[in-house]
Amino acid sequence: MGATPIKVPTMAELFAAGETADILFWVGCAGSFDDRAKKVTKAMAKILHHVGLKYAILGTEETCTGDPAKRAGNEFYFQMQALQNIQVLNMYGVKKIVTACPHCFNTLKNEYPELGGDYQVVHHSQLLQELINAGKLKVEGGSFKGKKITFHDPCYLGRANGVYEAPREVISKLDMEFTEMKRSKAKGLCCGAGGAQMFKEAEPGNKEVNVERSAEALALHPDIIAVGCPFCNTMLTDGVKHFEKEATVKVFDMAELIAQANDL
């Protein structure tokens, strides 16, 4: 891993210097505060820095998109959050946003326009695919040679927005054997965290959703379960622990895999 710390600029700093960013990196609540998701944020920042993309974050001016409030039924609080964010984004003239969270991606892309926030919003798998296809990001997957990988489709990336190929194309650049779960793409199964379920106690039933999904992934005997969402990351990591497989099966976000492959 490179030892040089990366200076990530904020939109406020660029604005004060009379500059602007080509892309805003929307970090999200998980990417900012959850210790596991912070590693994905760092991996993404290293990749953006590595390819020389002029990007910035909002820093302390970024608040929750309001997705959990909306999914839990509090439309009023969602609109308060959204309008606050839109005011900040529009003040900086933001045009393009990338985020590693499908929940943020879906909300910014599909629910902000009607409140006055119109941006080009991409999930990080789409940006990574774009950078790889343009030859700006080379992927040497040698360190993964001989390993087996499967990919879990996040609901708000896949079924809600039809993004299936970008993450698979990115993963295919790694020198690994890719194997598909029985329920994948449009038939994918939720990790169990969506719709604000992440923040509440489980409802009555005989099995947790994440246990069901993790069993499906583990049945393929993978070395790595790849994800593209901080919630999925938590749920599948917990599922792997439930089956006591954490010593042999690792859960990684695709940004972490690409950063590792580039020795960033």
N, C-alpha and C positions, 0 to 999 in steps of 0.2 A: 504494500500500500504506500502511495506517495505521502511523504511526511509534511510537505508544504501546506499550510492551512490556506483555504480558499476564502477570499473576501467576497461575500455575497452582497451586492448593493441593494439598497431599498429604492423604491420609486421616488420617495421624498429626497434622497441624496442626489439621484440623477436629475430630478426636477430643479433642485437648488443650483445644480451645476449647468442648467440650461440644456440638459441632455434627455434622451428618451430611450426606452428599451424596446427591442424588437418583439419581445415576448415577456409576459408576466408569468412567473412561476407561482401558482396558487398552492400554498403548502397544505392548508386545511388543518382542522383541529387535531386529528390523529397524527399527522406529519409534524405538528408543532409540539405536542405534549406527550404522546405515547412513546415510551422508550424504544419499542420495537419499530414503530413506524418512522421514528427519527432517522434510523439507519437507511431507510428507503429515500428519505429527503436528502440525506448526505450523498447517497449514491447518485441521485438525480442531479444534484448540484455539481458533482464531480464530472458527470457526463456533459452537462451544459457548458461547463468551464473548458473541458477537454476539446469540445468541437468549436469553441470560440464564439458561441452564440451570445449576443448581447441581451442579457436577461436581467430581471430584477424581481424582488419580492415586495410585498407591502409591509412586512414586519409587523409592528404593533398596530398598524392601521387595518390589518386583516382581522375580520371577525368571522364566526361560523356562518356558512351560507344560509343557514336556517333549515337545512334538509331534515334533521331529526325532529325539529318542532313540527314541520309540515306533515311528516309521516305519522307522527304521534297525534295529529289532529288539531294542532294549534296554528291555524292559518294566520291569525292576527300577529302572533309573535314571529312567524316566518316572514311576513311582509315587512315588519319592523327591521329585522336583520337584513333582509334583501335590499331594502331601500337605502339603508346605511352603507352597505357595500357598494351599491350602484353609484351612489354619490361620490365615493372615493375613487372608484374605477373611472368614472366619467371625467372627474377633475384632472386625472393624469392622462386622459386621452387613450386609455388602454384599448388595443385593437385585437390582440391575440393572447389567449391564456392557455397554459398547460397545467394539468394537475394529475397527480398520481392516485387520486381518489375518485372512483366512478360515481360516488354520491355527489361530490362537489361538481364533477363533470356534467352529470345529468341536470343538476339544479341550475348551474350557470348557463348551460347550453339551451335548455328547454323552458325554464321557468322564469329566468331573469328578463328575457326580451319584452314580455307583456308589462313589465314594471319599469321599462325604460333602460334596460341594460343589454345592449346588443353587441356581442363579441364573437370572435371566431374562437371556439373552445375545443381543445383537443386533449384526449387522454394521453398519458405519457407513452403508452404503447404505440399510438399513432405517430407521435413525434419521433420516437426511436426508429420506427419503420421508415419515416420520411428521411431521417438523417443517414440511415444505412443505405437506402436506395439512392440517395444523392452522393454517396461515396464519402460523406463527411465523417461517418463513424464506421471504423473498421472493427470487425469482431473476430478475434482469434479465440476460438473455443477449445483450444488444445487441453486446457486444464480439466475439462469436463469429459474428456474422451472415455468412452466405454460406460458412461453413466446413463441411467434411464430416467426420463423426466415425463411428468404429465402436467397438464394445465387445467386449472379450475376457472371456469367462466364466471366473472362477477355479474350478478343480475343486471345492475344498472349500466354495465358496459355492453353486455351481450343482448339479452332479450329486450331491454328497454331502448337500446340505441343501435342494435344490429352490428356492433363492432366485434367480429369474430376472427377475421384474418390477420389484422395487425399484430396482436400478441403472438399468434402462432408463427407468423413470418419472422418476428424478432427472435423467438425461441429457436426456430429452425436454423438460425445462423450459428448457434452453439453446437459444438461437436458432440451431440448427444443423441441417444435413441429416444425419439418422441413417441409416446403411446397415449391414445385417447381413452378417456373414461367412457363407460357405456352411456351415461347421461351427460352429453356435452352440447355445446353450441346452443341452438334454439330449444333443445331438450335438457339443458343443464339444470342441475339441482342447486338451490340456494344454500349458502354456507350456514344460514340460520340467523344472521345478524341484521338483515335488511328490514326496512319498515320500522326502524327505531327499536327492533327487538334486542339489539346490542345493549340497550340501556335499561332493560326491565327483566324481571324474573321470568323464568320459563313457565309456560302454561301447562296444564295437566296433560300427560301423555306417557308413553312407555319408553321413549327414546329421544335424545336431543338431536336436532337436525344436523348439527356439526359432526356428531358421532356417526350418523348415517352416511354423510358425505365423505368423511375421512376414511371410513371402512371401504367405500367404493374406490377411493384413490389408492389405499394401501393394498387392495386386492391385486393391483397391477405390479406390485413389488418395485415401486420407484425408488430412486436414490433421492430425487428432489421433486417436491410438489411446487410448481410455479404458480404464483398468484399475481393479480394486478390491482389489488385493493387492500387497504389496511385492515378493514373489518374481516375480510376473508382470511387474511394472514393470521389474525388472532384466533379465529374460530377453528381453522385447520391445524394451527399449531397446538391448540388445546385438544383437538381430536386425536392428533398423533400422540400426544402425551397420555391421553385416555387409554390408548392401546399399547402404551409403554414402548413406542418405536422411535422416540426422539434421538436415540443414539445412532440409528441407522438411516432415518428419513428426515430430511431437512425441508423446511418451508421457506422459500425465498420469493421476493418480488422480482419481476423480470429486470427492473432497473439494477438491482443488486447483482444479478447474474451477468448483465452486460458490463457493469463496472468491474466486476471480478475478472471477466474475460479480457478486459483491457488493462488489467493490473492498476486500476485507479484507486 
